[in-house]
Amino acid sequence: MPSTTSNLRVSQISPLIFQSEIRSMSVECDRVGGINLAQGICDTDLPDSVADQAIEAIRTGQNIYTRLDGIAPLRQAIAAKLLRHNKIAADPDSEILVTSGATGALYAASLALLNPGDEVILFEPFYGYHVSGLLSMRVKPVIVPLAPPDWQLNLDTLRQSITPRTRAIILNTPSNPSGKVFSAAELQAVADLAIEHDLFVITDEIYEYFLFDGARHISIATLPGMAERTITISGLSKTFSITGWRVGYLTASAKWIPSIGYFHDLTYVCSPAPLQYGSVAGLTQLSESFYESLSTEYQQKRDQLCQALTDAGLPPSIPAGAYYILADVSRLPGDTAQKKARNLLAATGVAAVAGTAFFAEGRGENTLRFCFGKKPEALDRACEALRSL
Ligand SMILES: Cc1ncc(COP(=O)(O)O)c(C=O)c1O
């Protein structure tokens, strides 16, 4: 068949989305046997109780589809955790949806609540999946830059970005990649604008337990007037170091859950059944000290990597939360961030992600993102290698 006459081609949107820079850097790192500080894959150990319960669930036959909103014990455990840690009162039967990670939650919520041509505001530096997810639905991401070095929110810029087509604001706190933790005043300002312009707020709080130097996590859903318009997304990938399990959740008004649940069912059917049981064990059995130790342990890792980057002449922007560091890599050879990332990998065996993955076009060329959600040995080796630069 002559291929020149064929109409077979990828969709118009495909080239805009294509393989994420983060994944391609991981592939390149594997190829050269490097230390991967690129992808947020967090290879630290999971809690024993979580693993044991999942194995037990597989052995005792919990291997079939679950209800589309997840198993009841998990929804109940999430409701208890939301009340205890987030001050969100959610009914486990009508206001919680167990999802295929926070990613599945965001995708299903966007399909359920947004229309093609809608505009959605995101803060820069942003998490690439948020932008690409919207693009895949023909929704227009509108980028509002936060001001470095501490990523302050400029309220005037935010206000000016709102148009009659704006339908939602996506928040990510603590943020990947900047580590910004939105303050109470900033969240109140975002909430005021959302109420004034009748917008949804979709908030990705997956790093809620990774907080440094006394930073406090506040869920915007708890601010007055926000419960009905907020979709709060989180998950267990990061908290329990189970990124490959695909267990996340969202909580929202019972008005939205059936529609979001329908789209989640259509794409993912359900989060893996035995892994939902493992997650229940984590949420119900781990003590408060487990969550507190996450902050302590990761703050040490943050300090260790920040120091190594400083010593290497790559000044870091110190994150207040999450487990990534944006560093100024002006001194590395290469005229783009991608080339700088590849040169760093060649020189030190350390993989990082080009900053351009997190900024609108033309920005981020002198920035790389380093992940410190790593086992101590890997982090030690990476720090040593960076210092040799
Ligand atoms: C901001 C943010 N949201 C969501 C995710 C993915 O979460 P999950 O594994 O629950 O889909 C990540 C992972 O890197 C992330 O950084």
The ligand as an ORCA input file, in Angstrom:
! r2SCAN-3c Opt
* xyz 0 1
  C       2.512     17.088     41.948
  C       2.336     15.640     41.687
  N       1.105     15.138     41.586
  C       0.915     13.834     41.340
  C       1.970     12.966     41.180
  C       1.715     11.530     40.882
  O       1.016     10.947     41.943
  P       0.418      9.498     41.817
  O       1.533      8.525     41.860
  O      -0.470      9.390     43.030
  O      -0.348      9.430     40.555
  C       3.269     13.439     41.271
  C       4.431     12.534     41.074
  O       5.528     12.904     40.838
  C       3.452     14.814     41.535
  O       4.682     15.326     41.624
*
